[in-house]
Amino acid sequence: MEHPHRIDGGDDAAHIVADLVVRAAAVGLSRLNSPDFTFFPADANQVRRARAFGYFIKGVALGYLALS
């Protein structure tokens, strides 16, 4: 049985990588939204920057998928 995330340079490689990036960004954003998450020291601006970067990464990955 093949590993589900094996990348061999075929047509699916770009889709697999973009899917992994979008999934990682979504997991990070969900962690940011949980009430028990804080940066140390707590900084509301840092949370907003991290959230904006997570959405940016998701957008870039999904845009790359749309163009491929």
N, C-alpha and C positions, 0 to 999 in steps of 0.2 A: 504494500500500500504506500502510495506517495505521500510525502508530507504536504499538507494543504497550503503552506506558504513557501514552497520551493520556487525559486526564481531561476529560470534557465535561459532567459533572454528572448523568450517567445513573445507572441502578441499579448499574452496575459500579464507579462511582467509589470507594465505600467499600471495596470488596473489593480494588481495585487498590492503594489507599493502604495498607491494612492489610497486604497481601502485601509491599509494599516495606519497610514498617517491620519486619515479622517477618524478612525476608531480611537487612536491615541489622543487626539485633540478632544474628542467627545468625552472620553473618560476624564481627562484633565478638567474640562469645563464642568462636568458633573461633580467632581471633587471640590472645585471652587464654590459651587452653589450649595454644598452641604453646610448646615449651620455650625458644625463643630470644626470647620477648617479655618485656620488663621496662619498668616505669615508671622514670623518672629523677627523683630518686633512687629506688632500689628500695624498695618498701614493700608488704609482704604485705597490710596492711589495705586499701590502695588497690586492689589486685587483687581482694580479696573484695568491696569496695564496687562496683567496676565489674562484676563477675560478677553480683552481686545485682541491680544496675540493669538489666543486659541481660536477665536472666530476667523482671524486672518488666515491661519494655517488651514482651517477647514475650507475656507473659500478658495485658496490657492489650489489645494488638492482636488476639490470638486471641479474647479475650472479646468485644471489639467486633464481630468477625466473627460470633460465635455469636449475638449479639443482633440483628444486622442482617438 
